[in-house]
Amino acid sequence: MVEKSKENLTFQAEVSKLLDLVANSLYSEREIFLRELISNSADACEKLRYQSLSKKNLLKDDKDLKINIRVSKKKKIIEIEDNGIGMNKQELIDNLGTIARSGTSRFIEAMKNKKEGDISAIGQFGVGFYSSYMVSDKVDVLSRDAANNEINLWSSNGKENYSIESSEKEKRGTCITLNIKKDADEFLDSFRLRSIITKYSNYIPFPIYLNDLDDKEKEEKINEGSPLWLKDKNDIKDEDYKQFYNNISFNFDEPLKTIHYNAEGVISYRALIYIPTNQPMDLFNAERKNKIKLYVQKVFITDECDDIMPNWLRFIPGVVDSQDISLNISREMLQNNPIISKIKKGLTNKILNEIENLSKKEKTKFETFWNNFGAVLKEGIYEQNDHHEKILPLLRFENSINDNKISLEEYIKIMAKDQKEIYYFANTDKDHIKNSPQLEVFADKKIPVLFMVDAVDEFWIQNVSKFKDLEFKSITKGKVDVSKVGEKTKDKKDDNKKIDSKIKDLINILKEELKDNISEVLISERLTKSPILLVAEESGMDINMEKLMKMHNQKTPASKKILEVNPSHPMIVNLANNLTKVDHKKMSNLLLDQANILDGNILSNPSGYLENLTEIFIK
């Protein structure tokens, strides 16, 4: 007999929040608890199978890895048991009482950001075990770890506390016992459980057995289990592909594109990968990893091989099975492995080719893809790699000419007469772009401007200076001369002859009064309607880039901007004609504040701006 020493512990605060969220989740989603627990059991079996490659005695006589599900209406319980790796006491605490990888907090935050809570995504965040409490008012986890045969019983009602005590268990692995709530008794029906297993877990690569304890019948194998990626494509139905996609990705949409192929040559491997339709909630989370499972000769090796898929394709889930990697390879040895590098290159090229085909042949699907994953794909141009030439033609941008999202090729077709550069305006505030004075001369002359509204645009554009011999040119940076480009506009120089000298006086005053804040004051070539604006120096950091850096608390050197003045604007003309009647310092600060407002900047002294405005215009 084992001497029991029961220890009562308190859940981590974030876990308590999650348990409360799960317990009050929508009833229609509760069936996912079984999917999550089966998935965890499969992970435990996969880990044991992998470790047994180097530790020969780990499996002992129990070599057939499997998952058993038992149900009893009389006892009101469901048991999910595996003979996988098992957990010791500390692992039970780490995995069930504390979330070291912040999965809980990320999941809760994702739920807050959804208009309707989608609890089905819980598995994406590594906290799927807690879905048990959607149907249970008490959960017992009895586990015997394979390495040391340590046996412990973890128990909790899903409130604030849990207990751990030494216990007894004949075989290694983990058995989870769910004490089913009264309002969840539908899950005590073996036919209901069978349909859930078939729906979500049919291609789990371990046999799943279902046994109704009340009927004393022989246990029944439910899932198909045969690796889908090894089958001939002609023998696979669309619903099989979809179910497998749902199983491995924890996404529950339809795959936008299924890519199933067999690569043969110097390196041989099979791949079954998917382009999702919808955007995963954690797509832009810094901790998100790719969803590719690596197998060697049908044996699961790892789902944490960062080198098999570039991070800018992290939304692609799937399976890769190679014949050319040793079964005894460690996860550490996978890093910088030449075979993995070749597989990565092959996968990346295949995916980009499929995306290109979508853009040419299935424009509606491509539009869906771009709206959800375009910003991530652009990261591939920011990263130094060999795929820039493939990615650039896939990019789509809103623009100043029409309401369509256009490619760079399409931009070239609508360029103005004598245009020699690709003009772009980068700002994450789309409304600010459309109403910005920066666009005025381009609108008047019908010169197209690309709108770059994703934060990553400012970064990748630094790596790509041109497209088809056309330089990219920011319209918010440096000198922009479009006098010989596009449609002709009225030459205003004759109208301004009478006040040229006064305008020069105004500019000289602004230069002197604002010398500590700006680098230069110039007559603007951009402005046709607005009085003033700020632009970055040609060699300096673009204004939007500087804002982004500051938003992310990045240290950026203080950079002075150029103040451009529209000599035809009535306000500028009026000020130039009345320089002797206004306070030069207040006037200069007023104009600088107005330029900052037009640029979307927050004024450091708004009350001072109002005082200057009132004083000058009352006079």
VEXTI-354473 format. One record per residue (C-alpha): residue in one letter; y, z, x. Coordinates in steps of 0.05 Angstrom, whole numbers, plus 5000, padded with zeros to 4 digits. Example, Ala and Ser with C-alpha at 12.3 -4.5 7.8 and 13.67 -1.06 7.14 Angstrom:
2
a491051565246;s497951435273;
This chain:
619
m500050005000;v507149855022;e511950435024;k517750214981;s524950345003;k529650094949;e536749924971;n542449784921;l547849304944;t554149004916;f555348254908;q560747934949;a567047874906;e566647114903;v559447144880;s561347604822;k566647104800;l561546544803;l556446944763;d561547064709;l563246324707;v555946124703;a554146634650;n559546354605;s558245614618;l557145094565;y550345144531;s549344394534;e548844434610;r543945014616;e537744594629;i540244454700;f537845154721;l530844874729;r533244284770;e536944744817;l531145224827;i526144654838;s531044344888;n531445004926;s523845064926;a523244354953;d528244525008;a524045135026;c517744695031;e521444165072;k523944695121;l516944975130;r514044285140;y519244125192;q518444785230;s510844705228;l511544095272;s513344535331;k509945185307;k502744975295;n500345625264;l505945685213;l502145355156;k495545705171;d490445545117;d495645405064;k497444695084;d498544375016;l505844505000;k507444524926;i511644824870;n508645214812;i512345334747;r509445824697;v512045994628;s510346524576;k513446584507;k510147264497;k512947564561;k519447144555;i519146944628;i519346324671;e516746344742;i518445834796;e514145934858;d513545534922;n509445634985;g515145435031;i518845785087;g520346435049;m526046925064;n526447595099;k530948155077;q537147925115;e536247215089;l535747465018;i542347835028;d545647235062;n543046715013;l543447094947;g548647644956;t553647315003;i556046605011;a557846525084;r559745795079;s564945915024;g560845494975;t562545974919;s570045954927;r569945194933;f565845124870;i570345594831;e576445214855;a573244564835;m571844844765;k579145054758;n581444354776;k577044024723;k579843924653;e573044104627;g568444544668;d562644134695;i557544664715;s552444114730;a555844004798;i553844704821;g548444434868;q553644044909;f556344704935;g549945034956;v550245564902;g545245284852;f541045914850;y546246254807;s545145754751;s539146214735;y543946674699;m545646144647;v538846284616;s536846964645;d539347674638;k535147904698;v532447524758;d527147764807;v526147414874;l519647604910;s519247284979;r514647295038;d517446955099;a512746495138;a514746725207;n513847485203;n510347585136;e515848065115;i515648165039;n521648374997;l523548394924;w530748214905;s532948384834;s539448334795;n542048284724;g547647834750;k553248324741;e556048674802;n550048954839;y543148754864;s537349134896;i532448974951;e525949344964;s519549255004;s513948964962;e507248604962;k505647864958;e499047534975;k501646865000;r507846635036;g513746314999;t518346524943;c517046674870;i523146714823;t521947054757;l527046924702;n527447414643;i529946934590;k535747104544;k534647114469;d539246514459;a535546114512;d528446154484;e528245394477;f526445394551;l520145794538;d517045174509;s512544814559;f514244124529;r521644264539;l520444454612;r516143834623;s521843384598;i526843734644;i522343654704;t521142924689;k528442804678;y531243134740;s525643244790;n520542684782;y521442454854;i521543124889;p516742984947;f512143574931;p507443644872;i510344054815;y505244404771;l506744694702;n502345234671;d503245544602;l500746264614;d499746384539;d494845804530;k490745934593;e490145184603;k489044844669;e495544734706;e498444034699;k501843624753;i508443364724;n512342964776;e510642294806;g512742514875;s511241864911;p517041664957;l521041154918;w524040854981;l517140635006;k515640244942;d516739504932;k523339374897;n519838944845;d515739544824;i521640004811;k525340054745;d532840164740;e531640844707;d527341044767;y532940864815;k537941254772;q533541874768;f532441884843;y539941804853;n541242394808;n536042804844;i538542714914;s546042684903;f547243204848;n551642674816;f550142534744;d553541874734;e550441184738;p550240914809;l555440354817;k550840004867;t543740124891;i542239894961;h534739884978;y532439505039;n527539495097;a530639375165;e525839065215;g527238875287;v528839265349;i529539885304;s525439925240;y527240375181;r527440385106;a533740575068;l535140734996;i542540894988;y547540884932;i554840764918;p556841264864;t561041084803;n564941734798;q568442134851;p564842784871;m569343394861;d568743614934;l570042914963;f576243125001;n573643815022;a573843885097;e566944205097;r563543645058;k557943305096;n554342655082;k548642655032;i543642265073;k536642555080;l532942345143;y525442255141;v520642045196;q514341725170;k515342055102;v516442745133;f523143055118;i527043215182;t534043405161;d539843285113;e544843535165;c544842935212;d552342795218;d551042215266;i547341785215;m553341615171;p560741585188;n564842125154;w568941605118;l562641405080;r560942125063;f560741954988;i554341525000;p547941904982;g540941664999;v534741685042;v533141375110;d525941365134;s524741135206;q518340965242;d521640965310;i523641705316;s518742225341;l516242715289;n517443275339;i524743125348;s529443715340;r535943695302;e539643805367;m536143195397;l538642775339;q545742835365;n547742225406;n540741945397;p540841185411;i536141035352;i540441435304;s546541065331;k543240395316;i541240615246;k548340865234;k551140185254;g546139825209;l547440265149;t555040205157;n554839445162;k550239405102;i554739845059;l561039475079;n557638805063;e555639064995;i562739314981;e565438635003;n560638294954;l563238744899;s570438544915;k568637804910;k563437774854;e564238404812;k571738544810;t571339064754;k566239474792;f570239394856;e576439654820;t572540274798;f570040364869;w576940284899;n580340774851;n575241314869;f573741184942;g579140744971;a582941315003;v576541545038;l574840845062;k581740805095;e579641375140;g575040865173;i581140505199;y584241145225;e577841285263;q576740875325;n570640435311;d568139715309;h569039635233;h576539535226;e575838785215;k571038905158;i575039455125;l582039145127;p580438575078;l577739105029;l584239495024;r588239454960;f595539644949;e600439684893;n606639274908;s613839134889;i612538444858;n607338574803;d603039114772;n596638894807;k593239224866;i592938674918;s589238554983;l592738375048;e590337655038;e593637644970;y599937934999;i600437365049;k600036874991;i606137174956;m610437275018;a617537035014;k620236425048;d621036515124;q617837215121;k614637395187;e612438115175;i608338525125;y613239015095;y610739685070;f613440325041;a609240945053;n610241545008;t605241964968;d610242004911;k609341344874;d615241454828;h619741594887;i617740924918;k619340524855;n626140854847;s628040884920;p634340534947;q630040305006;l627339754960;e634039474936;v634938884982;f627538714978;a627838704902;d634138284902;k631137774949;k624237804917;i620938004983;p614138354969;v613139064994;l606439414997;f606340124970;m602140585012;v601241204969;d595341565002;a596742085056;v591841735102;d596041095102;e601041395150;f595441535199;w591240905198;i597440455202;q598640735271;n592040435294;v593139745263;s599339385286;k598038725251;f593738325203;k592637585219;d598337575270;l603137885221;e606238545243;f606539135195;k613639365185;s615840015151;i622039905108;t623940635118;k624240605193;g628940265243;k633039635232;v630839175177;d634038485177;v632038045119;s638337625117;k634336995130;v628337185088;g627137035014;e632336844962;k639636814980;t644237354953;k651737384946;d655237485013;k659638095003;k663138055070;d669237695042;d669938234988;n670138765042;k675138465090;k680938875062;i677539535073;d673739375138;s678239805180;k677940385130;i670340335127;k670140375202;d674640985200;l669841305149;i663841145193;n667241445255;i668842075216;l661642135192;k659142035263;e663542595288;e662443095232;l654842985227;k653242895301;d648943525301;n644743275242;i644142525248;s643142025305;e647341455280;v651541195222;l650840445207;i653039925156;s646739825114;e642939175107;r638139495057;l642939765003;t645539344946;k646439864892;s646240564923;p651740854967;i647641155024;l640741295050;l636941595109;v632041215153;a627941405213;e629441135282;e625240555306;s621940975359;g621641605317;m616741875266;d617141555197;i620442005145;n614242065101;m609842205161;e614342775182;k613943075112;l606343035112;m605943385180;k610443945156;m606444015092;h600244155134;n604044635179;q603744165238;k608944275291;t613543675293;p619443575338;a626143585301;s628142865293;k635042625273;k635442065222;i640041465216;l645141485159;e646340795128;v652540665087;n653540125034;p660739885045;s660839544977;h659240154935;p665240404894;m664241124918;i664340914991;v670340464979;n674041024943;l672541524998;a674741035052;n681340915016;n682641665009;l680841945076;t687542295082;k686442665017;v679542965028;d676543495074;h672643075125;k667343605138;k665943735065;m665842985050;s660942855106;n656343425085;l656643185014;l654442475033;l648842745077;d646443195019;q646442594972;a642442185022;n637342755026;i636942794950;l635642034946;d630142134998;g626842674957;n628543245004;i630143954982;l637244165001;s637744775045;n644344965012;p644744694940;s650445144921;g654544874980;y653044164956;l655744324886;e661944644914;n663444034958;l661943564900;t666543934853;e672343994903;i672243274926;f671742944858;i676543404823;k681743184873;
